[in-house]
Amino acid sequence: MRSAAAVLAAAAMLALALLLDVAGVALARHQHRSGNSGHKPSGDISLWIDQQQIKMFSGLAMEIYAIAEGRVLAYLLDPEFENKLPIIPSEVSHVNFTWKSGVKKYYYNFFRLKSYDESILKTPSITIKKQGRVPKRPKDFSILLPCAGNSGIAQFGISLMIETLKGKPLNGTPLRLSLRKECTVREPNPGPCPDGYLGPNCKTALCYPNCMNGGNCTAPGVCSCPPGYQGPYCEGGICTEKCLNGGKCIQKDVCECPKGYFGLRCEFSKCVIPCLNGGKCKGTNICRCSNEYKGNHCEIATTHITSQRSTCSKPCKHGTCQSNDTCLCEAGWYGKFCHKSKPWA
């Protein structure tokens, strides 16, 4: 039996390609809160590699999901998914998974477990029955990948169908995966690598997720970022000039703007007519107003406020008195008290 690092190496090799190369960093990071068997089952069907495995392997506490709350995650359905998967290294002999059905009933069928070169890789197997009911509460199982004793790379296939009680397939299933496994006959190893390292001399540190934007993995779970980037995985940018109006720096000198703003620093409002009375631009010429005001530009006081402050310090001649003692002028009039006529009106 391999060490915990070897078990988790499988998880990392599979999940790394699935989540980073295919779907992006943030696609499948979920916090799992239904693992206490003393509680009643809740939620929908989920399938994941548990937090403890990933933490032991990479030093980071996270869970890697293939199915989350009744939904097969998009990266598994990508037509280019299999082409982007790495070869599973010879050090990895099995992968541990956890799944649960929650309050609903689901039935599974691993209808294909096949090696296409049994001289290199024996037929894969699982540590549960090939058919049955998905357990209500979280339960572990393993997919075993036994080498046959010869060096080489073998392709193998896994197919999984999940159905409801009425025989309706879960959307996105059956899942059909075609993967590759390396088997190598090597001299006896003087000992396993410490957790978080791989390679012939245990010198290769592992970071999960992968360091982004040219960052280097300098220690297990530790990324050294290039100039202009920051964050645990070098995923965040550093903007030389601060993003404005609630914008967020997401890449080097790149701001992600909230609704209603645009520009390199989110400095421009989409509201050509500025929002009045503390309103915030939320779209093209549309403002989000406080409860005291309404209108596309928050220019009209609500009835409640108007009734409270019905008069101004000096009457508005051709306009409406606002709650802040200002006048909202009628068309064709301007001035502090709407007493001046616009000659062009």
N, C-alpha and C positions, 0 to 999 in steps of 0.2 A: 504494500500500500504506500502510495506517495505521501509526501508531507502536505500540510495545509497550503503551502505555497504552490505546490503543483496543482492541487485542486483549483485554487483560485487563478492560476495561470490560464486555465481554460476559460474561466469566466471573463478574465481580462481580454484575452485574445478575441473571443467572440464579441463581447460587449463593446470593446474599443472600436472595432470596425463598424458594428451595428449603430452605435450611438454617435460616434464622432465622424467617421468617414462618410457614412450614408445619411444620417439624419441631423447632424449638428449637436453641439455640446448639450444643450439644455433639454433635449427631447425626452429623456426617460429617467430623470431624477425625481423620485417620489419618496416621501416619508411614509412608511408602513406602520399603521397603528392598530392593527387587528390581530397581532400575534399572540395575545394572551388567551390561552385556551380556556381560562376561567370565565371569559365573557361570552355572551351569545354571539354567533357569527353575524356579520353585517356586511353590507356592500355587495358588489358583483364579482364575477370571476376575475382572478388575477394570477399571473405567472411571473416569477422573478427570481433573480439571484440575490440571496439575502445580504443584508448589511454587514453582518459579521464576517462573511467570507471576503468581501471586498476590503473591509477594514484591515483584516489580517494580512491581506496580500499587498495592498498599496498604502495603507495607513490612513485612508479616507473612509469615513462612514457614510455610505450611500447604498441604495438598492438599484439594481438594473432590471427594468421591466421589459417583458415581451408582450404581455397582455395586462392592461390596467383597467380595472372597474368595467369589465365587459367589452373592452375595445382592444383589438389587435393594433399595436402601434404601427404607424405609417411606414417606418423604415423596413419592416419585414415584408411589406407589399411592394417595395420599390423594384421595378424590373431589373435594375442594375445591382441589386442587393448582393447576389452571390458572387458577382465578378469583383466586388470590392472587399470581400472577406479575405483575411490572411490565412495562411496555412497553419493549422493547429500544430504546435511544436511537439517533438517527441517526448518532452518532459511531462506532458499533460496526458493523463490516462483516463480521467473522468471529469464530468462537470456536474455539480450539485445545483438543483433547482428547488424552489418552494412554490406551492400553489394552493389556492383555496377557492371555493365556489361561493362562499357567503350565504346569503339567504335564499338564493336560487338553486335549482338543481341542474347540473350539467353532467354529461357523460362523454368520456374520451375514448379514442381508439388510435393507438400507435400502429397504423396499418402497414407501415414500411420502415424497417430497420435493415439496411443492406449495405454491404461493402462490395465495391466493384473490383477489388483486387485482394482476394483473401490470402494471397501469398505474403502480403505486406500487412494488411489490417483484417483482423477477424470481424465477423458480423457484430455490429454494435448491439448492446443490450441495455435494458433498463431494470432498475431495482424494484419495480412494481409490476403488476399484471399489465399486459398490453392493452386490455380493455377494462373498463370499469367506470365507476362514478367518481368525479372530482370531489375530494373531501370538503366538508363545510368549512373546517378550520384549517389554518396553515399547516401543511405537511411537506416534508422533504422527500425528494427522490433523486436518483443519479442516472446519468447516461454514461455507460462504460464504453471506452474506446481501446480495446486490447490489441496491441501489436502482435504479429504472428512470428516475429523473430528475424525478419529480413529488413534491410534498409530500403527506403524508398518513400514515395508519396502516393497514398491511395485516396481515391474519391469514395465518399459514402453518402447515403441518403437517409433522411428522417422525414416521415410524414405523420402529421397529427390532425385528427378530426375531433372537433368538440361540438356537441349537439345539446339542445335543450331537452327537457322532458318530453316535449311533443315531437322530437326528431328534427327540429329545425337547426341547421348549422349556425354556429356563431359567425357573425360577419367577419370575413377575412380568413376563415378556415374552409377547407383543410389547408394547413401550413405544410408546404413541401420545401425542404431545404436540401441542397446538395453542397457538401462541404469537403474539405481536403485535410488529411491527417498525415503528418510526417512520422515515420518510424525509423529509428537509427540504432544500429548495433554499435555500442561504444564500450570503451574500456571501463572497468569499475571506477565509479566516482568516489573520491575520498570522503565525500559527505555532501548533504544537501546544502543549497544556498540559504543564507538567512532570508527571512521574509522580506519581500520588497526588492529582491535582486534576482537576476537570471544571467545566463551565459556560462561559457566554459570555465571562467575564473571568477564567477559571481561578481563581476564588475559593472554589469548593466543595471542601472537603477530603473525602477518602473514607476511611472506616474499615471494615474487614472483620475479623471480624463486626461488625454494627451495634452502636453503643453502646446498652446496655440501661438500663432503669429510669430513663429521662429524661436519660441522659448525652448530652453534645454532642461531636461530632467536631471538635476544634479544630485538628488537623493530621493528615496522613496516618498512619493507624494509631494515633492518640492520642485517647483519650476523656477528657473532663472530667466527673467524676462528681458527682451531687447529694449533699447531706448524707445520710449513712446507708448509702452504697454505696461499694464499692472494687473493685479488680481492673482488668486491662487493658481490659475492655469494660464495666465497672461491673456485672459479673455477680454479685459477691459482696456480702453484706450486712455491716453493722457492728452487732454486738449490744451494747447498752448494758451488759447483764449477761452475763458469760461463760457459754457453754454448758457444762453439767456432764456427767460420766460419758462423756466421749468424743464428745459432741454437736458438730456443725459448724454454724457460722453461715452460712446460705445466702441469706437476705434480711434486710432491715432488721428487727432484733429478732425474727428467726425462726430457731429452731434445728432442725436435722435430727438426730433422735436415733438412736443405734444400737439394735440389737435388744435388747429387754429393758427399755427405759427410755421414759418419756413425760413430758409437761409442757412448759411454755413454755421452760424451761431444761434439759430432760431430767433434772429433779431427782428424779423419782419412778421407783422400780423396779417392774417388773411382778411381781417375786417378793414376795408378801405375807410369806412366811417368808424372812428374809434368808439369802443364801448364806453358808455357813460356810467357815472354813479357806481364805480367799483366793479362793473361787469367784466367778464373774461371772454376773450374770443374763443369760440369752440368750432368754428367752421367758416366758410366763405361768407362774410358779412352777416354772421349770426353770433350773437353774444349770449353767454350764460349769465343771468341776472340774479341778484339777491332777491329775497322774498319781498322787499320793499319796492321793487321796480319791475317793469315788463317792457315788451317791445323788442324789435330786432337789435336795437342798440341800447337797451335799458334806459330809454329816454322818458318813459311814462311811469309816474308813481302809481302804486296800487291804491285802490279805494280806501283801504285801511289807513295808509299813511296820509293821504290827502285829507281825510276827515279829521285827522289829528292836527294837521298844520294847514288850515284852509286859507290863511292870509299870509302875505309877505310884509316885511317892514315898510315897503312902499308898494302900492298896487301895480300889477302888471296891466298895462293898457291894452295890449293886443296879444295876450298870451295866458298861460296857466301857471299859477303859483305852485312851485315844487316844495318838497319837505325841507330842503336845505336853504330856503329863502331865496331861491333863484327863479327866474321866469323862463318857461318853455314857450318860445314865440310861435305865433301862427305864421303860415306861409306869407311871405312878403314883408315881414317885420323883423327887426333886429334891435340890438341894444340891451342894456342891463334890465330895463323894464319894458322891453318890446315897444318902445315909443318911437323908434326910427323906422321910416318906410324905405324899403329897398327900391331904388328907382328902376331896377331892371325887372322887378316882379310884375 
